[in-house]
Amino acid sequence: MPDYDAVLFDSDGVLVEPPGAETQTAAIRRAFQSVGVDDPDQGHVQALTSGVTSETLDDIGATYEIDPVALWEAREHHDEQSQFEAFRAGDRDRYDDTAAVSDIPLPRGVVSNNHHSTIEFVLEFFEFDDDFDTYYGREKTVESLGLKKPNTHYVERALDDLGGGSALYVGDSENDVLAAHRAGLDSVFLRRQHCRSVDLSVDPTYELETLHGLAALLDE
């Protein structure tokens, strides 16, 4: 086991439950309606739910003859608010095993593709503030789409905050593993229920089913 200087974590699917598909879809539909598109194509709704690119956004804007930036701003606003509401209502929760994070005797950070403001909300709402030394989500801008994982932009910023050196990145998606590897970091793929059967095209350094195994892994 290498000696690490820090541990970085994804948020959705690692620290807190991922957003529900119905909640996301409803938020995207409200975003379309707010810019004058009352009955958007279901394919366009799904395209704005995840894996969005600036090119896709431009194409959708052209289809409905609306400003893609205005659509994106509406999308970000309604998506963010839907997440806040879900957390407050108890429809999304932190995972029970996140208590194990405080047992890790290394500097810790969060790097997520979710909004920076949503990560800030999560850390405060679930009283994670003392568990992490730095955190990054993306800005609610079109430009941020090109900086999401597997881009290493936010990973490297967090690592710099923690003093550089070697780190272990804990995530639940292929993009997490890819971002870690591109940044020269080892990775843990956390096989929670929602990604138990996922086949990865890139091998993580380690695999775990819960965060309880992380402290033991670091002690090896």
Backbone hydrogen bonds, N-H to C=O, Kabsch-Sander energy under -0.5 kcal/mol:
donor,donor_aa,acceptor,acceptor_aa,energy
4,Y,2,P,-0.5
5,D,166,S,-2.3
6,A,166,S,-0.7
7,V,107,P,-2.2
8,L,168,L,-3.0
9,F,109,G,-2.3
10,D,170,V,-2.5
13,G,16,V,-3.6
14,V,11,S,-2.0
15,L,11,S,-2.6
16,V,11,S,-1.9
17,E,93,D,-2.8
24,Q,20,G,-2.2
25,T,21,A,-2.6
26,A,22,E,-2.3
27,A,23,T,-1.9
28,I,24,Q,-2.2
29,R,25,T,-2.2
30,R,26,A,-2.0
31,A,27,A,-1.8
32,F,28,I,-2.2
33,Q,29,R,-2.4
34,S,30,R,-2.0
35,V,31,A,-0.8
35,V,32,F,-1.2
36,G,33,Q,-1.6
37,V,32,F,-2.7
38,D,36,G,-0.8
44,H,41,D,-0.6
45,V,41,D,-2.0
46,Q,42,Q,-2.5
47,A,43,G,-1.9
48,L,44,H,-1.4
49,T,46,Q,-1.1
50,S,46,Q,-1.1
57,L,53,T,-2.2
58,D,54,S,-2.3
59,D,55,E,-2.3
60,I,56,T,-2.4
61,G,57,L,-2.5
62,A,58,D,-2.3
63,T,59,D,-1.9
64,Y,60,I,-1.7
65,E,61,G,-0.7
66,I,61,G,-2.5
71,L,67,D,-2.2
72,W,68,P,-2.4
73,E,69,V,-2.6
74,A,70,A,-2.1
75,R,71,L,-2.7
76,E,72,W,-2.8
77,H,73,E,-2.2
78,H,74,A,-2.5
79,D,75,R,-2.4
80,E,76,E,-2.5
81,Q,77,H,-2.5
82,S,78,H,-2.0
83,Q,79,D,-1.6
84,F,80,E,-2.3
85,E,81,Q,-2.4
86,A,82,S,-1.9
87,F,83,Q,-2.3
88,R,84,F,-2.5
89,A,85,E,-2.2
90,G,86,A,-0.6
90,G,87,F,-1.0
91,D,86,A,-1.9
92,R,86,A,-1.3
95,Y,15,L,-2.3
98,T,95,Y,-1.7
99,A,96,D,-1.1
100,A,97,D,-1.8
101,V,98,T,-1.6
102,S,99,A,-0.7
103,D,100,A,-1.3
104,I,101,V,-1.8
106,L,104,I,-1.4
109,G,7,V,-2.0
110,V,134,T,-1.5
111,V,9,F,-2.8
112,S,136,Y,-2.8
116,H,138,R,-2.4
119,I,115,H,-2.1
120,E,116,H,-2.3
121,F,117,S,-1.9
122,V,118,T,-2.6
123,L,119,I,-2.5
124,E,120,E,-1.8
125,F,121,F,-3.5
126,F,122,V,-2.4
127,E,124,E,-1.1
128,F,123,L,-2.8
129,D,123,L,-1.0
131,D,128,F,-2.5
132,F,128,F,-0.8
132,F,129,D,-0.7
133,D,108,R,-3.2
134,T,108,R,-0.9
136,Y,110,V,-2.4
138,R,114,N,-2.5
141,T,139,E,-1.8
144,S,141,T,-0.6
145,L,142,V,-1.6
146,G,143,E,-1.1
147,L,144,S,-1.6
148,K,144,S,-0.6
148,K,145,L,-0.7
151,N,148,K,-2.6
154,Y,147,L,-0.6
156,E,152,T,-3.0
157,R,153,H,-1.7
158,A,154,Y,-2.3
159,L,155,V,-2.4
160,D,156,E,-2.3
161,D,157,R,-1.9
162,L,158,A,-1.5
163,G,160,D,-1.5
164,G,159,L,-3.0
168,L,6,A,-1.7
169,Y,186,D,-2.3
170,V,8,L,-2.9
171,G,169,Y,-0.6
171,G,188,V,-2.6
177,V,173,S,-1.7
178,L,174,E,-2.9
179,A,175,N,-2.5
180,A,176,D,-2.2
181,H,177,V,-2.4
182,R,178,L,-2.7
183,A,179,A,-1.5
184,G,181,H,-1.3
185,L,180,A,-3.2
186,D,167,A,-1.3
188,V,169,Y,-2.9
189,F,206,Y,-2.5
190,L,171,G,-3.3
190,L,188,V,-0.7
191,R,189,F,-0.8
191,R,208,L,-3.1
192,R,190,L,-1.9
195,C,192,R,-1.5
196,R,193,Q,-1.0
198,V,195,C,-1.1
200,L,198,V,-0.5
206,Y,187,S,-1.9
208,L,189,F,-1.9
213,G,210,T,-1.0
214,L,211,L,-1.6
215,A,211,L,-0.6
216,A,212,H,-0.6
217,L,213,G,-2.0
218,L,214,L,-2.3
219,D,215,A,-1.1
220,E,216,A,-0.7
220,E,217,L,-0.9
